[in-house]
């Protein structure tokens, strides 16, 4: 299960993207990048962060540790920006944090050698599985830390859940935005990634990962929502040849 921490000090806002995450210090003396429940996309972005981040970890992809972050209602009082003060105050309670990687650098397509083709293929395949629209050259959401790449910021994945509480009818939907993936030119082993990750990510594993998502983020019917995510992702895994072919065609063109 995920560790829980309590934020003790709001250090600084990270004004990148629309979700306004913040760097906070916690009661374990660690630093975490916290995404707040009251931000624009609400709790569903946090649900996507947990599901996709933990699935990536289960698949052997490099992701910083995710934690459940309890935010006291007093945390934002010292922040002079009224928008951020309100965001933190409105997010009191359960939120999601990611281990801060000090000194990490943004991945740049100008230096593609930092990610080898096999790993690039696994990341592209995984992002197609989880319909992650947010790993483009403009915004790769990849950090390089001590020479190793790390996947961050999966709040925009599983984007269909913002429009519908029933994802299963969309399990076979095409994902043309994979053509914009920053690593697609280096993804020369997509078929191998499909064999390996398709075997590793079983429906049972998906169901286990969903148990890590707290009821408090899933709305009024947490069990039904949890079951729906499992059914949706299991169906996409069973039909992975569809998004594999689409990624290969996008790469070929």
Helices and strands as residue ranges (DSSP letters): E 3-13, E 22-26, E 31-35, H 43-58, E 66-71, G 75-78, H 82-90, E 93-99, E 105-106, G 109-114, H 117-129, E 142-145, E 148-151, G 159-162, G 168-170, G 176-180, G 184-186, H 190-200, H 203-210, G 215-217, H 222-238, H 240-252
